[in-house]
Amino acid sequence: MDGRSYTATFAVKIDPRVKASPADLEEQFHLETRLSSNMTRSSMAVRQARSVHEQLQKLSGQTSGALNGSIKELDKKVSAILDGSENLPDGSSAKPSLNNVNGNINVLYKSVAGADAKPTRAQAEASVEAEHDLAVVMEQWDELKTTDLPTINRQLRDANLPEIHPERKPDQDESDTNVDEA
């Protein structure tokens, strides 16, 4: 550069068919950004949970006794976080699951991004609910990774078996957690 300063000017062409104001579009952008971030976060957690589940399944066939019981118990916890509880004895509503929350965020993102318009009240409310559900299920997942997983990994090391690594890509990678079906 020769020491001169440059100023960039951008022209924005407004499509006359778009009836949303710039403020409406900014609100839409902010909601899409939050949903995108939440979708990424939940998709990563789904992939990790699937990987842990798969690794536990493989190990359950290689173990017996107390270790096998610990593996099966942890696998039940992972499955409950990933897919939800199947049988709720008190008839209460199901807790959020990673798969369910990820799917809901995906659908909501597509809905918000599907039109150049201010998000509807229903979309805004659903977004708040999805963020709450994500926080609940991520707290469960993070707790499992920081407490249960190190415990089982110590037991596996003592038995000279491979440890569980959530970051390992699952063999059955169902990367459809936030992708359209063709």
Secondary structure in CASP SS format (residue, H / E / C, confidence):
PFRMAT SS
TARGET T0000
AUTHOR 0000-0000-0000
METHOD secondary structure of the structure
MODEL  1
M C 1.00
D C 1.00
G C 1.00
R C 1.00
S C 1.00
Y C 1.00
T C 1.00
A C 1.00
T C 1.00
F C 1.00
A C 1.00
V C 1.00
K C 1.00
I C 1.00
D C 1.00
P C 1.00
R C 1.00
V C 1.00
K C 1.00
A C 1.00
S C 1.00
P H 1.00
A H 1.00
D H 1.00
L H 1.00
E H 1.00
E H 1.00
Q H 1.00
F H 1.00
H H 1.00
L H 1.00
E H 1.00
T H 1.00
R H 1.00
L H 1.00
S H 1.00
S H 1.00
N H 1.00
M H 1.00
T H 1.00
R H 1.00
S H 1.00
S H 1.00
M H 1.00
A H 1.00
V H 1.00
R H 1.00
Q H 1.00
A H 1.00
R H 1.00
S H 1.00
V H 1.00
H H 1.00
E H 1.00
Q H 1.00
L H 1.00
Q H 1.00
K H 1.00
L H 1.00
S H 1.00
G C 1.00
Q C 1.00
T C 1.00
S C 1.00
G H 1.00
A H 1.00
L H 1.00
N H 1.00
G H 1.00
S H 1.00
I H 1.00
K H 1.00
E H 1.00
L H 1.00
D H 1.00
K H 1.00
K H 1.00
V H 1.00
S H 1.00
A H 1.00
I H 1.00
L H 1.00
D H 1.00
G C 1.00
S C 1.00
E C 1.00
N C 1.00
L C 1.00
P C 1.00
D C 1.00
G C 1.00
S C 1.00
S C 1.00
A C 1.00
K C 1.00
P C 1.00
S C 1.00
L H 1.00
N H 1.00
N H 1.00
V H 1.00
N H 1.00
G H 1.00
N H 1.00
I H 1.00
N H 1.00
V H 1.00
L H 1.00
Y H 1.00
K H 1.00
S H 1.00
V H 1.00
A H 1.00
G C 1.00
A C 1.00
D C 1.00
A C 1.00
K C 1.00
P C 1.00
T C 1.00
R H 1.00
A H 1.00
Q H 1.00
A H 1.00
E H 1.00
A H 1.00
S H 1.00
V H 1.00
E H 1.00
A H 1.00
E H 1.00
H H 1.00
D H 1.00
L H 1.00
A H 1.00
V H 1.00
V H 1.00
M H 1.00
E H 1.00
Q H 1.00
W H 1.00
D H 1.00
E H 1.00
L H 1.00
K H 1.00
T H 1.00
T H 1.00
D H 1.00
L H 1.00
P H 1.00
T H 1.00
I H 1.00
N H 1.00
R H 1.00
Q H 1.00
L H 1.00
R H 1.00
D H 1.00
A C 1.00
N C 1.00
L C 1.00
P C 1.00
E C 1.00
I C 1.00
H C 1.00
P C 1.00
E C 1.00
R C 1.00
K C 1.00
P C 1.00
D C 1.00
Q C 1.00
D C 1.00
E C 1.00
S C 1.00
D C 1.00
T C 1.00
N C 1.00
V C 1.00
D C 1.00
E C 1.00
A C 1.00
END
